[in-house]
Amino acid sequence: MNQIFTPQELEVLLGEHLKMLRLQKNLDRRTLCTQAGISESALRHLEGGTGSTLKTLIRVVRALDRESWLTGIVPQVSINPLHMARDKQPRQRASRRNYDKKEKD
C-alpha cells in the first residue's frame, strides 16, 4: 500500500525515527549533539519534526551510523555508452532552448 505524506508529516515521521534510533543506541541528546557537532535546540527541532536544515539532518544521520539512509535516496546516474561515443566529452550544462523560433512560426 502506497501512502502519500505531506512534507510536515514526513518531518515528524523522520524525527520520531531518529529519536527512537538515538534511544536504542542509549545516547542522550547532549552526547549526540556533541558527536554530530550541532546544538541541542537543532536536535530538538529535528526530532520534533518542527523544521531543520539538511546539514543538521546529515550530521545527525552520520553520528547515528546511518549514512546508508542518505545514499539510498541519491539516484544512480546511468551513462549510455552510445551517448559517450557521440558526445566525446561529458555534458557540462543543458542546451539552450530557442523560444524565439517558436514565437515566429
N, C-alpha and C positions, 0 to 999 in steps of 0.2 A: 504494500500500500504506500503510494507516494503522498507525502504530506507537504504542503506548502506553508512555509513560515514567513512571517514578516521579519524585517531586519531587527526590530526590537525583540521579537520572540527568540530569534537566533542569538542575540546578545545575552539574553537571560539564560538560555539553554547552555551556551558555551561557558558562561560564568559559573553556572552550577556544576558543570563537568570539571572545570578547573579547580573549584573549591573541593569537590569530592576527591580528586586526584591528590591535591595538597594534603588533605586529611589522611588519605590512605598511606601517604609517604610519611605521616606523622610530623609534618612541618607546620610550625606556627607562621603567622603572617610575617612577622619580623624577620625570621630566618629566610623565608622565601624571597622577601624583598631585598635582603642583603645579597643573596645569591644571584638574583635577577638584575640588581642594580636599579631598582625602582623605588618609589615612595610607597608608604603603606596606604595612603589615600588612593593612589593609582591602582593598587591591587584591590582595594575595597570597591572601587568603581567597576573594575573588570569582573570581579566575582559577583557583584550585584547586578550586572547587566545594565548599568546606567551610563555606559559610554567609556571608551578607552581609545588609545591610539594603537595603530598597527605595531608600532615599535614596542609598546608595553606588552602587547599580546605575544610578540615574537620572543621577547626576553623571558617572559614567564613560561612559555611553552618549552623553551630551551632549558631553563632552570629545572623544569619538571621532567627532563629527559624524554620529551615527546616531540622532538623535531620532525619525526616522520609524519606527524599531522600536517605540517606545513608543506612538505614535499608531496604529499598526497593530493593537494589542491592545485599544484602547478602542472599545467598540461605539458606533455612531452611534444616537442616540435618535431614533426617528421619531415625529412628532406627528400624530395622527389629527385632521384638521380637524373631523370631526363631534364629537369629544370637546371640542375647543376651544370650539365654539359652545355646547355643552350646559353645560360646566363654568364658563364665563366666566373664572375665574382658574385658573392652573395649580396643580396639587396641591402641597401642602407636606409632606404625610405620608399614609401609608396609613390607610384607615378601620379602626376598631376592630372586632374580631370579637366577637360576643356569644356566648360559650361557655355562659353561664348558661341561655339559652333551650334549647340542645340537651340539657342535663342534665335540665331539667324535663319534656321530652317523653317 
